[in-house]
Amino acid sequence: MKIFLVQFASKEIKMSNLTKPRSYNISQQLVSEIKQFIPGGVNSPFRSFNEVGGTEIFFEHANGSYLFDVDGNKYIDYLGSWGPAILGHSHPQIIKAIENAVRKGNVFGAPHKLEIELAKQIMSIFNSIESIRFVNSGTEAVMSAIRLARGYTKRDYILMFAGCYHGHSDSVLSSRGHSSSAGIPESFSENTLLVPFNDLQSLKDCLTTFKGKIAAVLIEPIAGSMGVIPPQPEYLLGIKQLIQKIDPEILFIFDEVLTGLRVALGGAQAFYDVKPDLTCFGKALGGGMPIGAYGGRKDIMDYLDPIGKVYQAGTFSGNPVTMASGIETINLLKEKNVYQYLDQLTQMLFDELTIFIRKHNLEIQLQRVGSMFSILFAPKPILNYEDSKLIKGKAFAQFFHRILDQGLYFPPSSVDAACLSHAHSSEDIEISIKVICQALNQ
Ligand SMILES: Cc1ncc(COP(=O)(O)O)c(C=O)c1O
């Protein structure tokens, strides 16, 4: 762990490691090879360079704030593994915890003590969590929470917010208009209601129209996949109050798969001081191991099989390796004021970029909460999914490749959140500011 006050280093910044001419020959060969075996060459479409063009990079190892590819190129990482790498990559204490656990048996398929320990850790941080179940991904967590909400309320409708991403299960991808997929029966979307993010009046109208029918209101408390969009002041509280006023049996579900342990130790619910009925977790909670979890009010969680009638199961759920990694991650996150450091570091990046953007009168929006942030090529601040259509994908694609060639690895997407880690140094940020400003100046 390091000291938390961020300062600009006055010394000359060494960019040579990052900026030496790059070749991607081995990556290119491997990309052609992998495409013969794996659809599109990726195990998750987010990783593909479809939006930005060019050839994906094959990575070999990662350490702290850096990624290293198979051609020997080094990058400052702003992908953060799409969220989990809040402590950077290959943290020695997390590796040790994983090694200790794996030696004792990597999956029992039966209860063990580490499950209790991680559950207690989470409950010590999130006061909305009275009972929790571990699963293996954010998708699974949200899918299971929705089933639980439907089983508990005996209602079918789920109300969601256009442009929020909740994983790839049928119910949430069927949100008409956004993120839709072939292969989902039309009937799924019949039970999904969509309203715009950051708009209480539309929510009020929908809650009133469908009174008595909605099982849950499901939200990303900070949107992360249409640009990072903070909720407007009092918006989350406003949703809770509308539910209580119009239809109090509706469950309020926070999808904190990305925000949990990222924007604050206690997630967005601590950051904005709003208590949901159920919360979904993933990403940072596993310290880099695959994880998901959902939890909340005990009376709701007790509807789960084997004590209740809502079924959900998983061979690898709560396995000791993931639990050990999660426990050590929370220990480290609790140890020092990690969030103050992350906030200062991200602010440092934003302060300098803001000056540059204003000086050059660029149509770019900088949006962030804590260490999740977006550089959006749009003429005005992005507040919802409609606004996000203004984001210029082509301008982002050019920018993405310019900074990639100078050693910054961002999500290959004009809308998905970039993430900083506790392993990033102020020097990393200074280099990044230079690279980004140069790229914007071209
Ligand atoms: C808010 C949110 N919910 C759910 C998911 C799905 O999680 P996973 O990719 O682990 O299935 C994601 C993933 O990006 C997410 O950002």
The ligand as an ORCA input file, in Angstrom:
! r2SCAN-3c Opt
* xyz 0 1
  C     -23.461     -3.276    -14.149
  C     -23.149     -4.647    -14.669
  N     -23.987     -5.663    -14.390
  C     -23.740     -6.913    -14.813
  C     -22.633     -7.200    -15.562
  C     -22.369     -8.602    -16.018
  O     -21.287     -9.138    -15.301
  P     -20.443    -10.367    -15.897
  O     -19.726     -9.848    -17.086
  O     -19.536    -10.756    -14.768
  O     -21.410    -11.435    -16.230
  C     -21.734     -6.179    -15.888
  C     -20.556     -6.452    -16.723
  O     -19.982     -5.630    -17.362
  C     -21.998     -4.866    -15.422
  O     -21.174     -3.852    -15.702
*
